């Protein structure tokens, strides 16, 4: 496992981390979770060198955090970094245009859910606490700044982060101006290359860590979807891959398959593309089974993409705007 510096936080983290949305289950997420197999997949990740785990209270309404807390207890000799997220108070992903800071992250809500996460995780301190949505119109409001700074001063959290809304990678630059943000979590993959336009340069300048999420575009970049794919009722991908998005996603993935090097699958190529960029501290694919863990963590071997292949992949950039179905 290769390691990278987590920005100014200074941690040496595995360049492939563990995204824990799917493993947490619960309403409004992915179907197919299995709480019996989840601990084994998490344990295997630790044994293979993964030391960065990203969760959130909303993933299973605390269950994902509890699974991570149990992992910490099973591996007391390992330094495992914990990142979690405070949900918006109004449970709107992304925020609505008229939502105020009071609707989403009032100070008492920030503290309440930090305390819930501490309890779920069974720890006294959270390495990285993130706000699970963001609008830069809130950036200058001192109340969120004070609430998170107080938690940091009290030793309840070490770092402060923001999870940026889908396809809005520049919707955090004003927050970075405050000097409080240690990490930005952003969607970055072969299709979604827009973070390279402004955010990555700014993050490197300010020594802010980048956590790359959704490396497989919710499954499109695994190459396993087709025009007839249907997701179970209750799985949010049934909305994301509706009529407007499924066909174009499959078509674009099929074009990528035409340039795959011998012996390289589309998921591996997707991860290697993300890891080519020096601004990225870690990428966090979701993994529910040990086979996923072995495949994804195995990409961290120091092998770089060729300049010619990287140039070809840049031609597959797909700029999209947030819509009602994109969450």
C-alpha positions as a printed NumPy array, in Angstrom:
array([[  0.   ,   0.   ,   0.   ],
       [  1.292,   3.436,  -0.981],
       [  0.739,   6.326,   1.423],
       [  0.23 ,  10.029,   0.896],
       [  0.288,  13.083,   3.127],
       [ -3.104,  14.279,   4.33 ],
       [ -2.418,  17.922,   3.617],
       [ -1.446,  20.113,   6.543],
       [ -2.873,  17.557,   8.952],
       [  0.354,  15.691,   8.274],
       [ -1.053,  12.169,   8.527],
       [  0.365,   9.458,   6.292],
       [ -2.778,   7.827,   4.934],
       [ -3.328,   4.94 ,   2.556],
       [ -3.899,   6.359,  -0.917],
       [ -6.838,   3.966,  -1.239],
       [ -9.159,   4.405,   1.714],
       [-12.488,   2.823,   2.586],
       [-15.81 ,   4.483,   1.77 ],
       [-18.415,   3.186,   4.209],
       [-21.748,   4.34 ,   2.77 ],
       [-22.731,   1.057,   1.127],
       [-21.54 ,  -1.093,   4.011],
       [-23.723,   0.848,   6.457],
       [-27.04 ,   0.038,   4.803],
       [-30.229,   1.694,   5.888],
       [-32.823,   3.839,   4.114],
       [-31.954,   6.184,   1.285],
       [-28.684,   4.5  ,   0.326],
       [-27.481,   1.337,  -1.357],
       [-29.276,  -1.979,  -1.061],
       [-27.41 ,  -5.258,  -0.663],
       [-25.62 ,  -4.592,   2.607],
       [-24.674,  -7.538,   4.788],
       [-23.756,  -6.885,   8.405],
       [-22.429, -10.435,   8.773],
       [-19.791, -10.059,   6.048],
       [-18.97 ,  -6.39 ,   6.681],
       [-16.551,  -6.963,   9.596],
       [-14.495,  -9.422,   7.556],
       [-14.182,  -6.979,   4.657],
       [-13.102,  -4.216,   7.027],
       [-10.568,  -6.47 ,   8.749],
       [ -9.099,  -7.52 ,   5.408],
       [ -8.688,  -3.879,   4.43 ],
       [ -6.677,  -3.232,   7.58 ],
       [ -4.48 ,  -6.269,   6.948],
       [ -3.811,  -5.038,   3.406],
       [ -2.659,  -1.648,   4.665],
       [ -5.752,   0.559,   4.508],
       [ -5.708,   3.059,   7.361],
       [ -8.255,   5.71 ,   6.291],
       [-11.968,   5.068,   6.806],
       [-14.692,   7.511,   5.788],
       [-18.159,   7.178,   7.265],
       [-21.104,   9.384,   8.258],
       [-23.916,   9.313,  10.774],
       [-26.512,   9.029,   8.005],
       [-24.985,   5.794,   6.665],
       [-27.355,   3.41 ,   8.38 ],
       [-28.278,   6.128,  10.893],
       [-25.206,   5.405,  12.993],
       [-24.667,   1.768,  11.986],
       [-21.699,   2.481,   9.719],
       [-20.039,   4.428,  12.516],
       [-20.667,   1.548,  14.9  ],
       [-19.095,  -0.916,  12.447],
       [-16.038,   1.323,  12.285],
       [-15.931,   1.635,  16.068],
       [-15.913,  -2.152,  16.366],
       [-13.067,  -2.295,  13.835],
       [-11.031,   0.117,  15.942],
       [-11.509,  -2.108,  18.966],
       [-10.397,  -5.199,  17.029],
       [ -7.182,  -3.477,  15.917],
       [ -5.946,  -1.423,  18.867],
       [ -2.358,  -1.767,  17.657],
       [ -3.031,  -0.06 ,  14.312],
       [ -3.246,   3.683,  13.697],
       [ -6.497,   3.942,  11.792],
       [ -7.759,   7.382,  10.76 ],
       [-11.469,   8.078,  11.223],
       [-13.433,  10.563,   9.144],
       [-17.152,  11.055,   9.639],
       [-19.784,  13.649,   8.778],
       [-22.474,  15.747,  10.418],
       [-25.78 ,  15.422,   8.52 ],
       [-27.717,  18.541,   7.54 ],
       [-30.356,  19.216,  10.16 ],
       [-33.118,  19.331,   7.539],
       [-31.829,  16.121,   5.887],
       [-31.621,  17.748,   2.459],
       [-28.881,  16.552,   0.091],
       [-27.883,  18.923,  -1.502],
       [-29.149,  22.048,   0.278],
       [-32.089,  23.811,  -1.29 ],
       [-31.514,  27.316,  -2.707],
       [-33.275,  29.039,   0.2  ],
       [-31.796,  26.928,   3.009],
       [-30.016,  28.971,   5.646],
       [-27.254,  27.939,   8.002],
       [-29.914,  27.689,  10.727],
       [-31.777,  25.138,   8.597],
       [-28.695,  23.014,   7.976],
       [-25.872,  23.48 ,  10.505],
       [-26.86 ,  25.466,  13.588],
       [-24.237,  25.349,  16.329],
       [-26.209,  23.089,  18.675],
       [-26.772,  20.584,  15.85 ],
       [-23.05 ,  20.49 ,  15.06 ],
       [-22.25 ,  19.677,  18.671],
       [-25.095,  17.184,  19.079],
       [-24.032,  15.073,  16.111],
       [-20.371,  15.246,  17.002],
       [-21.299,  13.757,  20.361],
       [-23.45 ,  11.091,  18.672],
       [-20.586,  10.133,  16.391],
       [-18.143,   9.952,  19.292],
       [-20.509,   7.555,  21.042],
       [-21.115,   5.424,  17.945],
       [-17.406,   5.182,  17.223],
       [-16.466,   4.585,  20.849],
       [-13.664,   7.155,  20.729],
       [-12.743,  10.299,  22.613],
       [-11.604,  12.185,  19.507],
       [-12.541,  12.111,  15.822],
       [ -9.674,  12.614,  13.403],
       [-11.679,  14.425,  10.724],
       [-15.168,  15.841,  11.176],
       [-16.847,  16.944,   7.956],
       [-19.979,  18.894,   7.122],
       [-21.964,  16.57 ,   4.86 ],
       [-23.256,  19.284,   2.504],
       [-22.124,  22.8  ,   1.794],
       [-23.051,  26.17 ,   0.289],
       [-20.409,  28.877,   0.076],
       [-23.018,  31.508,   0.873],
       [-22.618,  30.338,   4.493],
       [-18.842,  30.729,   4.493],
       [-18.645,  34.104,   6.232],
       [-21.136,  33.183,   8.965],
       [-19.053,  32.962,  12.123],
       [-21.395,  30.554,  13.892],
       [-20.324,  27.362,  12.09 ],
       [-16.727,  28.479,  12.34 ],
       [-16.979,  28.983,  16.094],
       [-18.861,  25.723,  16.662],
       [-16.231,  23.611,  14.893],
       [-13.315,  25.596,  16.333],
       [-14.68 ,  25.009,  19.839],
       [-14.808,  21.251,  19.189],
       [-11.234,  21.383,  17.972],
       [-10.041,  23.369,  20.987],
       [-11.759,  20.89 ,  23.304],
       [ -9.896,  18.012,  21.659],
       [-13.068,  16.331,  20.366],
       [-11.971,  16.616,  16.734],
       [ -8.583,  17.084,  15.071],
       [ -9.431,  18.234,  11.568],
       [-12.31 ,  20.052,   9.872],
       [-13.6  ,  19.12 ,   6.437],
       [-16.369,  19.75 ,   3.942],
       [-18.043,  17.255,   1.635],
       [-18.803,  19.25 ,  -1.508],
       [-22.096,  18.827,  -3.368],
       [-22.149,  16.722,  -6.525],
       [-20.742,  18.484,  -9.611],
       [-20.018,  21.683,  -7.66 ],
       [-16.286,  21.419,  -6.913],
       [-15.754,  25.183,  -6.697],
       [-18.581,  25.605,  -4.171],
       [-16.116,  25.641,  -1.287],
       [-13.481,  28.203,  -2.274],
       [-14.9  ,  30.842,   0.091],
       [-14.856,  28.296,   2.905],
       [-11.165,  27.732,   2.181],
       [-10.655,  31.495,   2.59 ],
       [-11.523,  31.111,   6.288],
       [ -8.373,  29.058,   6.877],
       [-10.351,  26.551,   8.963],
       [-10.802,  23.8  ,   6.379],
       [ -8.234,  20.994,   6.488],
       [ -9.834,  18.666,   3.924],
       [-12.262,  18.779,   1.026],
       [-14.16 ,  15.681,  -0.061],
       [-15.163,  15.945,  -3.709],
       [-16.417,  13.764,  -6.552],
       [-13.501,  13.161,  -8.905],
       [-13.29 ,  10.462, -11.549],
       [-12.731,   9.931, -15.277],
       [-16.071,  11.547, -16.069],
       [-15.976,  14.246, -13.382],
       [-12.655,  16.016, -13.941],
       [-13.832,  19.531, -13.04 ],
       [-12.043,  19.605,  -9.632],
       [ -8.832,  20.026, -11.617],
       [-10.007,  23.419, -12.933],
       [ -9.787,  25.43 ,  -9.701],
       [-10.076,  23.327,  -6.561],
       [ -6.975,  21.151,  -6.857],
       [ -4.603,  24.041,  -7.498],
       [ -6.07 ,  25.935,  -4.551],
       [ -5.876,  22.888,  -2.289],
       [ -2.235,  22.302,  -3.16 ],
       [ -1.417,  25.958,  -2.538],
       [ -3.075,  25.92 ,   0.893],
       [ -1.947,  22.373,   1.783],
       [ -5.558,  21.206,   2.072],
       [ -6.178,  17.465,   1.715],
       [ -8.378,  16.157,  -1.099],
       [-10.531,  13.081,  -0.5  ],
       [-11.766,  11.773,  -3.859],
       [-15.159,  10.11 ,  -3.603],
       [-17.428,   8.305,  -6.096],
       [-14.49 ,   6.925,  -8.117],
       [-16.797,   4.669, -10.148],
       [-19.6  ,   7.208, -10.763],
       [-21.953,   5.177,  -8.551],
       [-21.252,   2.085, -10.661],
       [-21.091,   3.373, -14.235],
       [-17.294,   3.162, -14.229],
       [-17.283,  -0.442, -13.079],
       [-18.446,  -1.386, -16.555],
       [-21.098,  -3.729, -15.181],
       [-24.183,  -1.688, -16.095],
       [-26.154,  -2.054, -19.292],
       [-29.231,  -0.453, -20.83 ],
       [-31.497,  -2.934, -19.045],
       [-30.026,  -2.509, -15.546],
       [-32.691,  -2.012, -12.872],
       [-31.907,  -1.312,  -9.238],
       [-34.093,  -2.55 ,  -6.37 ],
       [-36.772,  -0.357,  -4.886],
       [-35.269,   1.722,  -2.123],
       [-31.818,   1.872,  -3.713],
       [-31.019,   5.479,  -4.507],
       [-29.287,   4.41 ,  -7.736],
       [-32.732,   3.647,  -9.16 ],
       [-33.127,   7.424,  -9.257],
       [-29.573,   8.312, -10.247],
       [-29.605,   5.82 , -13.116],
       [-33.049,   6.752, -14.359],
       [-34.008,   7.42 , -17.949],
       [-31.953,  10.609, -18.219],
       [-28.683,   9.115, -16.995],
       [-28.48 ,   5.35 , -17.481],
       [-28.208,   5.278, -21.268],
       [-25.587,   8.021, -21.576],
       [-23.58 ,   6.534, -18.681],
       [-23.504,   3.066, -20.238],
       [-22.571,   4.476, -23.644],
       [-19.672,   6.46 , -22.215],
       [-18.435,   3.487, -20.191],
       [-18.554,   1.329, -23.318],
       [-16.343,   3.824, -25.152],
       [-13.842,   3.648, -22.299],
       [-13.72 ,  -0.137, -22.57 ],
       [-12.373,   0.271, -26.11 ],
       [ -9.132,   1.832, -24.811],
       [ -8.48 ,  -0.486, -21.863],
       [ -4.895,  -1.781, -21.796],
       [ -4.459,  -5.54 , -21.856],
       [ -5.127,  -7.08 , -18.465],
       [ -6.623,  -3.905, -16.977],
       [-10.296,  -3.701, -16.008],
       [-12.357,  -0.526, -16.005],
       [-12.482,  -0.22 , -12.168],
       [ -8.688,  -0.44 , -11.988],
       [ -8.314,   2.17 , -14.713],
       [-10.785,   4.434, -12.888],
       [ -8.772,   4.288,  -9.67 ],
       [ -5.428,   4.758, -11.402],
       [ -6.764,   7.868, -13.124],
       [ -7.695,   9.412,  -9.783],
       [ -4.375,   8.505,  -8.185],
       [ -2.39 ,  10.126, -10.979],
       [ -3.147,  13.577,  -9.552],
       [ -0.822,  14.769,  -6.766],
       [ -3.56 ,  16.854,  -5.128],
       [ -5.414,  13.68 ,  -4.117],
       [ -4.547,  12.431,  -0.63 ],
       [ -6.821,   9.387,  -0.757],
       [ -9.627,   7.883,  -2.82 ],
       [-12.48 ,   6.136,  -1.015],
       [-14.257,   3.464,  -3.081],
       [-17.193,   1.763,  -1.425],
       [-16.484,  -1.89 ,  -0.611],
       [-18.989,  -4.346,   0.815],
       [-17.168,  -7.627,   0.176],
       [-13.624,  -8.895,   0.589],
       [-13.276,  -9.364,  -3.169],
       [-13.86 ,  -5.629,  -3.636],
       [-11.314,  -4.862,  -0.944],
       [ -8.615,  -6.991,  -2.557],
       [ -9.251,  -5.605,  -6.037],
       [ -9.375,  -1.943,  -5.063],
       [ -6.522,  -1.913,  -2.577],
       [ -4.413,  -3.895,  -5.033],
       [ -4.351,  -0.86 ,  -7.331],
       [ -2.062,   0.901,  -4.86 ],
       [  1.192,  -0.461,  -6.232],
       [  2.925,   2.677,  -7.458],
       [  2.199,   1.973, -11.141],
       [  1.456,   5.178, -13.045],
       [ -0.628,   5.621, -16.17 ],
       [  1.305,   6.365, -19.332],
       [  1.101,   9.97 , -20.584],
       [ -0.607,   8.795, -23.771],
       [ -3.303,   6.872, -21.908],
       [ -3.83 ,   9.757, -19.501],
       [ -4.331,  12.098, -22.458],
       [ -6.914,   9.705, -23.904],
       [ -8.78 ,   9.581, -20.601],
       [ -8.974,  13.347, -20.489],
       [-11.07 ,  13.185, -23.658],
       [-13.759,  11.34 , -21.672],
       [-14.486,  14.272, -19.372],
       [-18.243,  14.751, -18.92 ],
       [-19.334,  18.078, -17.451],
       [-22.793,  17.92 , -15.899],
       [-24.972,  20.239, -13.85 ],
       [-26.833,  19.178, -10.677],
       [-30.396,  18.066, -11.346],
       [-33.286,  16.726,  -9.319],
       [-31.995,  13.157,  -9.716],
       [-28.306,  13.72 ,  -9.052],
       [-28.478,  14.368,  -5.279]])
